[in-house]
Amino acid sequence: MILRSSLIALGALCLSTVPVAAITTSEIDTDTPVSQLIELANANLARGKAQDAIVYFDVAVHKDPSNYLTLFKRGATYLSLGKNQQASKDFDQVLTLKPGFEGALTQRAKLRSRNADWAGAKQDYIAAKKQGTDAWLELEEAEGAEKLSAEAEKAGKWEECVAQASTAVMVAGTALELRQRRARCRFEQGQVMEGIADLNHVMQINPGNPEPYLQISAMSFYSLGETDKGTASVSKCLQNDPDNKACSKLRKSEKAIERTIKKFNTLKEKRQFASAVKLLIAVGEDPGLLQEVKDDVKTWKEAGYIHANAPNELYASLVESACEAYTEMNNFKKATPFCTEALTFNAQSLPALLNKAQRQIDAEEFEPALSTLNQASEVHGRTQKIQELMQKAQQLLKRSKQKDYYKVLGVSRDADEREIKKAFRKLTVQHHPDKAAKNGVTQEEAQKKMSAINEAYEVLSDPELKARFDGGEDPNDPHANQGGHPFQGSPFGQGQPIFFQSGGGQQRFKFQAGGGMPNFGGGFPGGFPFG
């Protein structure tokens, strides 16, 4: 009897490019001959529709369960779909109906090999007279490698364990214990991504076990910082078992952290760094995200979800974020501990390297600062911030090899006009040539000291000259300005007056080229009036 009209219409659609839903047994006429069912199954296989072919084979086997060829074809189709358990059952049935059938023996041997059932696989290859074939030799090599991997794991030889297990996995890809062993050895080596890849296979082989879901989720989320993959894995666990308490607890923790990270990133994008960083650190009774992640990692390690040798990428990224936020706020004091810690996780962290370079500049370690910035630029390119700091370090390095007027006056580089003037007054009183004997120095040494003090003050008290000096140019360097400079000749200048306050009145004096005051032969009459 021919197919129903609905089935004919479905066949026509299969020939077109329009996708259709998979066929069901209810759509097949119960009177369809077995031969026609097999033809339709083969036609669907030719079109790449293995799932539809299975439906036709199912009906054919139901009609004629003694047809071992139909069973074999269905088993082979199951095999192509990765449904090894169903395929194995069909091959078992084929061999019950027709013992010694070579095709079924060979396919079952391969399935047994995939599960590391070495004895069963060898038995089938022997029955099929396949000793000495490539498949036989590969089986023997894999069997030996599997045993060596187990011995290596017991001996703590992780690299050898992984190498031998990898050889065995080439044949025994669905062997549960072998996959678990290679995952364990990879984790011992710190190969978390590779270990997770093995756990994904474990999860597929034994989907009812929640342990791989928990391990994949926790290590993806916390160890690798791949939060999306982490939450996706634990969600799969709950899809399989909605009441699983362990998966529910882990998912709750991950979701809470994920929400806070999103809030932080939103504030960071708006450059609201002060508000953003408060989410990371302890504020009042809130421990902050950094501490929460640290506590979670400890908890999941104790639970066995995170391996002891796994990295800590999520925590590391948050530490770097704290470093960056405080640096953007120009709060280098608070940034420094986070930036220093960030470098322990990632020696190439850009925010941390920029902070390190700034600290080196502040400590007048200009050459190390340039080395740090060159290291940063090799990895991250010449970003604007790297270029700015590099230019600053180069200018300060150049200046450090020249006179340092700030150092002469004993003031910081960010000293204001009042601090500069105060320092100058103090030094002129302390080091005036009239006090040379009292200070235990010669007149010549005292005059040289006063010359340096006077020169420094003239530069730092003049906004224009100070700006030139801060920009890396020494206004008193004859090579810095081809047009000359205001202090050529005497180190104190040619008659350039200096004013400063003393006792409420303004005093004025100027040194001559000879080193003394005009008409006083090298000093004030009656001594220095401000001593």
C-alpha positions as CSV (number, residue, x, y, z in Angstrom):
1,M,0.0,0.0,0.0
2,I,1.2,3.5,-0.8
3,L,2.1,6.2,1.7
4,R,-0.6,8.5,2.9
5,S,-1.0,11.9,1.1
6,S,0.5,13.7,4.1
7,L,3.7,11.6,3.9
8,I,3.9,12.2,0.1
9,A,3.7,15.9,0.7
10,L,6.4,15.7,3.3
11,G,8.7,13.9,0.9
12,A,8.2,16.6,-1.6
13,L,9.2,19.2,0.9
14,C,12.3,17.2,1.7
15,L,13.4,17.7,-1.9
16,S,13.1,21.4,-1.6
17,T,15.3,23.9,0.3
18,V,12.5,24.7,2.8
19,P,13.3,23.2,6.2
20,V,10.7,20.9,7.7
21,A,10.2,19.3,11.1
22,A,11.5,15.7,11.6
23,I,9.1,13.0,10.7
24,T,7.3,10.9,13.4
25,T,6.2,7.3,13.3
26,S,2.6,8.4,13.4
27,E,3.0,9.9,9.9
28,I,4.0,6.6,8.4
29,D,1.3,4.3,7.1
30,T,1.3,1.1,9.1
31,D,0.9,-0.9,5.9
32,T,4.1,0.5,4.3
33,P,6.2,-2.5,3.2
34,V,9.6,-3.0,5.0
35,S,11.5,-2.7,1.7
36,Q,9.9,0.7,1.1
37,L,10.6,1.8,4.6
38,I,14.3,0.9,4.1
39,E,14.4,2.7,0.8
40,L,13.0,5.8,2.5
41,A,15.5,5.5,5.3
42,N,18.4,5.2,2.8
43,A,17.0,8.2,0.9
44,N,17.0,10.3,4.1
45,L,20.5,9.2,4.9
46,A,21.6,10.3,1.4
47,R,20.1,13.8,2.1
48,G,21.9,14.0,5.5
49,K,18.7,13.5,7.5
50,A,19.9,10.8,9.8
51,Q,17.2,11.5,12.4
52,D,14.4,10.9,9.9
53,A,16.2,7.8,8.7
54,I,16.1,6.5,12.3
55,V,12.3,6.8,12.3
56,Y,11.9,4.7,9.1
57,F,14.4,2.1,10.5
58,D,12.4,2.0,13.8
59,V,9.2,1.1,11.9
60,A,11.0,-1.4,9.7
61,V,12.6,-3.1,12.7
62,H,9.3,-3.2,14.5
63,K,7.7,-4.9,11.4
64,D,10.6,-7.3,11.0
65,P,12.8,-7.6,14.1
66,S,14.7,-10.6,12.6
67,N,16.2,-8.5,9.8
68,Y,19.8,-8.2,11.0
69,L,20.8,-5.9,8.1
70,T,18.1,-3.3,9.1
71,L,19.3,-3.5,12.7
72,F,22.9,-3.0,11.5
73,K,22.0,0.0,9.4
74,R,20.1,1.5,12.3
75,G,23.0,0.9,14.6
76,A,25.4,2.6,12.1
77,T,23.0,5.5,11.9
78,Y,22.9,5.8,15.7
79,L,26.7,5.8,15.6
80,S,26.8,8.7,13.2
81,L,24.5,10.7,15.5
82,G,26.8,10.0,18.5
83,K,24.3,7.8,20.2
84,N,26.8,5.1,21.1
85,Q,24.6,3.3,23.7
86,Q,21.8,2.7,21.2
87,A,24.2,1.7,18.5
88,S,25.9,-0.8,20.8
89,K,22.5,-2.4,21.6
90,D,21.7,-2.8,17.9
91,F,25.1,-4.4,17.2
92,D,24.6,-6.7,20.1
93,Q,21.2,-7.7,18.6
94,V,22.7,-8.2,15.1
95,L,25.3,-10.6,16.5
96,T,22.6,-12.5,18.4
97,L,20.8,-13.0,15.1
98,K,23.9,-13.5,13.0
99,P,27.0,-14.4,15.1
100,G,30.3,-13.6,13.4
101,F,28.8,-10.8,11.2
102,E,32.0,-8.9,10.5
103,G,30.5,-5.4,10.2
104,A,28.8,-5.6,13.5
105,L,31.9,-7.1,15.2
106,T,34.1,-4.3,13.8
107,Q,31.8,-1.5,14.8
108,R,31.2,-2.9,18.3
109,A,35.0,-3.3,18.7
110,K,35.4,0.4,17.9
111,L,32.7,1.3,20.4
112,R,34.3,-0.8,23.1
113,S,37.6,0.8,22.3
114,R,36.1,4.2,22.8
115,N,35.0,3.2,26.2
116,A,38.4,1.7,27.1
117,D,36.9,-1.8,27.2
118,W,40.1,-3.2,25.9
119,A,39.4,-6.9,26.5
120,G,35.9,-6.7,24.9
121,A,37.3,-4.8,21.9
122,K,40.1,-7.3,21.3
123,Q,37.6,-10.2,21.6
124,D,35.5,-8.6,18.8
125,Y,38.6,-7.9,16.6
126,I,39.7,-11.5,17.0
127,A,36.3,-12.8,16.1
128,A,36.3,-10.6,13.0
129,K,39.9,-11.8,12.2
130,K,41.2,-8.2,12.5
131,Q,44.4,-8.9,14.5
132,G,47.4,-7.0,13.1
133,T,45.3,-4.3,11.4
134,D,45.8,-0.6,12.1
135,A,42.8,-0.6,14.4
136,W,44.2,-3.5,16.4
137,L,47.6,-1.8,16.7
138,E,46.0,1.5,17.7
139,L,44.0,-0.3,20.4
140,E,47.1,-2.0,21.8
141,E,49.0,1.4,21.9
142,A,46.0,3.1,23.6
143,E,45.7,0.3,26.1
144,G,49.3,0.6,27.1
145,A,49.2,4.4,27.3
146,E,46.1,4.2,29.5
147,K,47.9,2.0,32.0
148,L,51.0,4.3,31.9
149,S,48.9,7.3,32.5
150,A,47.4,5.7,35.7
151,E,50.9,4.9,36.9
152,A,52.1,8.4,36.2
153,E,49.2,9.9,38.1
154,K,50.0,7.8,41.2
155,A,53.7,8.9,41.0
156,G,52.7,12.5,40.6
157,K,54.3,12.8,37.2
158,W,51.6,15.1,35.8
159,E,53.2,15.9,32.4
160,E,53.7,12.2,31.6
161,C,50.2,11.5,32.9
162,V,48.7,14.0,30.4
163,A,50.9,12.8,27.6
164,Q,50.0,9.1,28.0
165,A,46.3,9.9,28.6
166,S,46.2,12.0,25.5
167,T,47.5,9.1,23.4
168,A,44.9,6.8,24.9
169,V,42.1,9.4,24.4
170,M,42.8,9.3,20.7
171,V,41.1,5.9,20.7
172,A,39.1,5.9,23.9
173,G,37.5,9.3,23.6
174,T,34.4,8.4,25.7
175,A,36.2,6.6,28.5
176,L,34.9,8.3,31.6
177,E,37.8,7.5,34.0
178,L,40.4,8.3,31.4
179,R,38.9,11.8,30.8
180,Q,38.6,12.4,34.5
181,R,42.3,11.4,35.0
182,R,43.6,13.6,32.3
183,A,41.5,16.5,33.7
184,R,43.0,15.9,37.2
185,C,46.6,15.8,35.8
186,R,46.0,18.9,33.7
187,F,44.7,20.8,36.8
188,E,47.8,19.7,38.7
189,Q,49.8,21.3,35.9
190,G,47.8,24.5,36.1
191,Q,46.2,23.8,32.7
192,V,42.7,24.9,33.7
193,M,41.3,25.6,30.3
194,E,42.4,22.2,29.0
195,G,41.2,20.5,32.2
196,I,37.8,22.1,31.7
197,A,37.7,20.8,28.2
198,D,38.0,17.3,29.6
199,L,35.3,17.9,32.1
200,N,33.0,19.0,29.3
201,H,33.4,15.5,27.9
202,V,32.9,14.0,31.3
203,M,29.6,16.0,31.6
204,Q,28.4,14.6,28.2
205,I,29.4,11.0,29.1
206,N,27.6,11.2,32.5
207,P,25.2,14.1,32.4
208,G,23.5,13.0,35.7
209,N,26.6,13.8,37.8
210,P,26.5,17.4,39.0
211,E,30.2,17.5,40.0
212,P,31.6,18.4,36.5
213,Y,29.0,21.2,36.2
214,L,30.1,22.7,39.5
215,Q,33.8,22.4,38.7
216,I,33.4,23.9,35.2
217,S,31.2,26.7,36.5
218,A,33.4,27.7,39.5
219,M,36.7,27.5,37.6
220,S,35.3,29.3,34.5
221,F,33.8,32.1,36.7
222,Y,36.5,32.6,39.3
223,S,39.7,31.0,38.0
224,L,39.5,32.2,34.4
225,G,37.2,35.3,34.9
226,E,34.9,34.0,32.2
227,T,31.7,34.8,34.1
228,D,29.3,34.1,31.3
229,K,30.6,30.6,30.8
230,G,30.5,30.0,34.5
231,T,26.9,30.9,35.0
232,A,25.9,29.0,31.9
233,S,27.4,25.8,33.2
234,V,25.7,26.0,36.6
235,S,22.4,26.8,34.9
236,K,22.7,23.6,32.9
237,C,23.1,21.7,36.1
238,L,19.8,23.2,37.4
239,Q,18.1,22.4,34.1
240,N,19.0,18.7,34.7
241,D,18.2,18.9,38.4
242,P,16.2,22.0,39.5
243,D,16.4,21.0,43.1
244,N,20.2,20.5,43.3
245,K,21.2,22.6,46.3
246,A,25.0,22.8,45.5
247,C,24.3,24.1,42.0
248,S,21.7,26.5,43.3
249,K,24.1,27.9,46.0
250,L,26.9,28.4,43.4
251,R,24.6,30.1,40.9
252,K,23.3,32.5,43.6
253,S,26.8,33.5,44.5
254,E,27.9,34.0,40.9
255,K,24.8,36.0,40.0
256,A,25.3,38.4,43.0
257,I,28.9,39.0,41.9
258,E,27.9,39.4,38.3
259,R,25.4,42.1,39.2
260,T,28.0,44.1,41.2
261,I,30.5,43.8,38.4
262,K,27.9,45.3,36.0
263,K,27.3,48.2,38.3
264,F,31.0,48.8,38.6
265,N,31.5,48.8,34.8
266,T,28.6,51.2,34.3
267,L,30.1,53.7,36.8
268,K,33.5,53.2,35.3
269,E,32.2,54.0,31.8
270,K,30.7,57.2,33.2
271,R,34.1,57.9,34.8
272,Q,32.5,58.0,38.2
273,F,35.6,56.3,39.7
274,A,34.9,57.4,43.3
275,S,31.6,55.7,43.3
276,A,32.9,52.7,41.3
277,V,35.7,51.9,43.7
278,K,33.4,51.9,46.7
279,L,31.9,48.7,45.2
280,L,35.2,47.0,45.4
281,I,36.5,47.9,48.8
282,A,35.1,47.6,52.3
283,V,32.7,50.4,53.2
284,G,31.0,50.2,56.6
285,E,29.7,46.7,57.1
286,D,29.9,45.9,53.4
287,P,33.1,43.9,52.9
288,G,33.3,44.9,49.2
289,L,33.5,42.8,46.1
290,L,37.2,42.0,46.4
291,Q,36.7,40.4,49.8
292,E,33.5,38.6,48.6
293,V,35.4,37.1,45.7
294,K,38.3,36.1,47.9
295,D,35.9,34.4,50.4
296,D,34.1,32.6,47.6
297,V,37.3,31.2,46.1
298,K,38.2,29.9,49.5
299,T,34.8,28.3,49.9
300,W,34.8,26.6,46.5
301,K,38.3,25.4,46.8
302,E,37.4,23.7,50.1
303,A,34.3,22.2,48.3
304,G,36.5,20.8,45.6
305,Y,35.1,22.9,42.8
306,I,38.2,25.0,42.2
307,H,41.6,23.3,42.0
308,A,44.4,24.5,44.3
309,N,46.6,25.2,41.3
310,A,44.0,27.2,39.4
311,P,44.7,30.9,38.7
312,N,42.6,33.7,40.3
313,E,41.8,35.8,37.2
314,L,38.5,37.3,38.4
315,Y,40.0,38.6,41.7
316,A,43.1,39.7,39.7
317,S,41.0,41.7,37.3
318,L,39.1,43.4,40.2
319,V,42.4,44.3,41.9
320,E,43.6,45.9,38.6
321,S,40.3,47.7,38.4
322,A,40.8,49.2,41.9
323,C,44.4,50.2,40.9
324,E,43.0,51.9,37.8
325,A,40.1,53.7,39.5
326,Y,42.4,55.2,42.2
327,T,45.0,56.2,39.6
328,E,42.3,57.9,37.6
329,M,41.3,59.8,40.7
330,N,45.0,60.8,41.1
331,N,45.0,59.1,44.5
332,F,48.3,57.4,44.1
333,K,48.6,56.6,47.8
334,K,45.5,54.4,47.8
335,A,46.2,53.1,44.3
336,T,49.7,51.8,45.1
337,P,48.8,48.7,47.2
338,F,46.3,47.6,44.6
339,C,48.7,48.3,41.7
340,T,51.5,46.4,43.4
341,E,49.3,43.4,44.0
342,A,48.0,43.6,40.4
343,L,51.6,43.2,39.1
344,T,51.9,39.9,41.1
345,F,49.1,38.5,39.0
346,N,50.0,40.1,35.7
347,A,53.4,41.6,35.2
348,Q,52.1,43.4,32.1
349,S,49.1,45.1,33.7
350,L,48.9,48.6,32.1
351,P,47.3,50.5,35.0
352,A,49.8,48.9,37.4
353,L,52.8,49.7,35.2
354,L,51.6,53.3,34.8
355,N,51.3,53.6,38.6
356,K,54.7,52.0,39.1
357,A,56.3,54.4,36.6
358,Q,54.6,57.4,38.3
359,R,56.0,56.3,41.7
360,Q,59.4,55.9,40.2
361,I,59.2,59.4,38.8
362,D,58.1,60.7,42.2
363,A,61.1,59.0,43.7
364,E,63.4,60.6,41.1
365,E,64.1,57.1,39.6
366,F,63.8,58.4,36.1
367,E,65.7,55.7,34.2
368,P,63.8,52.9,35.9
369,A,60.6,54.7,35.2
370,L,61.5,54.9,31.5
371,S,62.3,51.2,31.6
372,T,58.9,50.5,33.1
373,L,57.2,52.6,30.4
374,N,59.1,50.9,27.6
375,Q,57.9,47.6,29.0
376,A,54.4,48.8,29.0
377,S,54.6,50.2,25.4
378,E,56.0,46.9,24.1
379,V,52.8,45.1,25.2
380,H,50.2,47.8,25.0
381,G,51.6,50.1,22.4
382,R,52.3,53.8,22.8
383,T,49.1,54.9,24.5
384,Q,48.5,58.5,25.3
385,K,49.2,58.0,29.0
386,I,52.4,56.1,28.3
387,Q,53.6,58.9,26.0
388,E,52.7,61.6,28.6
389,L,54.6,59.8,31.4
390,M,57.5,58.9,29.1
391,Q,57.9,62.6,28.1
392,K,57.7,63.7,31.7
393,A,60.3,61.1,32.8
394,Q,62.6,62.1,29.9
395,Q,62.4,65.8,30.8
396,L,63.0,65.1,34.5
397,L,65.9,62.8,33.6
398,K,67.5,65.5,31.5
399,R,66.9,68.0,34.3
400,S,68.3,65.7,36.9
401,K,71.6,65.8,35.1
402,Q,71.5,69.6,35.2
403,K,71.0,71.9,38.2
404,D,68.0,71.1,40.5
405,Y,66.8,74.5,41.8
406,Y,64.1,72.9,43.9
407,K,66.8,70.8,45.6
408,V,69.0,73.8,46.1
409,L,66.2,75.6,48.0
410,G,65.1,72.4,49.7
411,V,61.5,72.5,48.5
412,S,59.3,70.0,46.7
413,R,58.4,70.4,43.0
414,D,54.9,71.4,43.8
415,A,55.9,74.1,46.2
416,D,54.0,77.3,45.9
417,E,55.4,80.9,45.8
418,R,55.1,81.4,49.5
419,E,57.0,78.2,50.3
420,I,59.7,79.1,47.8
421,K,60.1,82.6,49.3
422,K,60.2,81.3,52.8
423,A,62.9,78.7,52.0
424,F,65.0,81.4,50.2
425,R,64.8,83.7,53.3
426,K,65.9,80.9,55.6
427,L,68.8,79.9,53.4
428,T,70.1,83.4,52.8
429,V,70.3,84.0,56.5
430,Q,71.9,80.6,57.2
431,H,74.5,80.7,54.5
432,H,75.4,84.3,54.1
433,P,79.2,84.8,53.6
434,D,79.4,86.9,56.8
435,K,78.6,83.6,58.7
436,A,81.2,81.6,56.9
437,A,83.5,81.3,59.9
438,K,80.6,80.4,62.2
439,N,79.5,77.7,59.7
440,G,83.0,76.3,59.4
441,V,83.4,77.1,55.7
442,T,85.6,79.5,53.8
443,Q,84.4,82.8,52.3
444,E,84.7,81.3,48.9
445,E,82.6,78.3,49.7
446,A,80.0,80.5,51.4
447,Q,79.8,82.8,48.4
448,K,79.5,79.8,46.1
449,K,76.6,78.5,48.2
450,M,74.9,81.9,48.2
451,S,75.4,82.1,44.5
452,A,73.5,78.8,44.0
453,I,70.7,79.9,46.4
454,N,70.3,83.2,44.6
455,E,70.3,81.6,41.2
456,A,67.7,79.0,42.2
457,Y,65.4,81.7,43.7
458,E,65.6,83.9,40.6
459,V,64.4,81.0,38.5
460,L,61.7,79.6,40.8
461,S,60.3,83.0,41.8
462,D,59.8,84.0,38.1
463,P,56.7,82.3,36.7
464,E,58.1,82.3,33.1
465,L,61.5,81.0,34.1
466,K,60.0,78.4,36.5
467,A,57.7,77.1,33.7
468,R,60.7,76.7,31.4
469,F,62.6,74.9,34.1
470,D,59.6,72.6,34.8
471,G,59.5,71.9,31.1
472,G,63.0,70.5,31.2
473,E,64.9,73.6,30.2
474,D,67.5,75.2,32.4
475,P,67.2,79.0,31.9
476,N,70.8,79.4,33.0
477,D,72.2,76.9,30.5
478,P,73.9,78.9,27.7
479,H,73.2,76.0,25.3
480,A,69.5,75.9,26.1
481,N,68.7,79.3,24.6
482,Q,70.8,80.6,21.7
483,G,69.6,84.1,22.5
484,G,71.4,84.1,25.8
485,H,69.9,84.1,29.2
486,P,69.3,86.6,32.0
487,F,72.1,85.4,34.3
488,Q,75.2,85.4,32.1
489,G,78.4,86.6,33.8
490,S,78.3,86.6,37.5
491,P,76.5,83.7,39.1
492,F,74.4,86.3,40.9
493,G,73.6,88.2,37.8
494,Q,74.9,91.6,36.7
495,G,73.2,93.9,39.1
496,Q,69.9,92.0,39.1
497,P,68.2,93.0,42.4
498,I,66.5,90.6,44.7
499,F,63.8,91.7,47.1
500,F,62.6,89.9,50.2
501,Q,60.8,90.9,53.4
502,S,62.6,91.1,56.7
503,G,61.2,92.6,59.9
504,G,58.2,94.2,58.1
505,G,60.3,96.2,55.6
506,Q,61.5,95.4,52.2
507,Q,65.3,95.1,51.9
508,R,67.2,95.2,48.7
509,F,70.7,94.1,47.8
510,K,72.6,92.9,44.8
511,F,75.9,91.1,44.5
512,Q,78.5,92.4,42.1
513,A,80.8,90.3,39.9
514,G,83.5,90.5,42.5
515,G,81.4,88.6,45.0
516,G,80.6,91.4,47.4
517,M,78.1,94.2,47.9
518,P,78.7,97.6,46.2
519,N,81.1,99.9,48.2
520,F,81.4,97.3,51.0
521,G,84.4,95.3,49.9
522,G,82.7,91.9,50.0
523,G,80.2,92.3,52.9
524,F,77.7,94.4,54.7
525,P,79.0,97.2,56.9
526,G,78.7,96.1,60.5
527,G,77.8,92.6,59.5
528,F,74.8,91.0,57.8
529,P,71.7,93.0,58.8
530,F,69.5,89.9,59.0
531,G,71.7,87.7,61.1
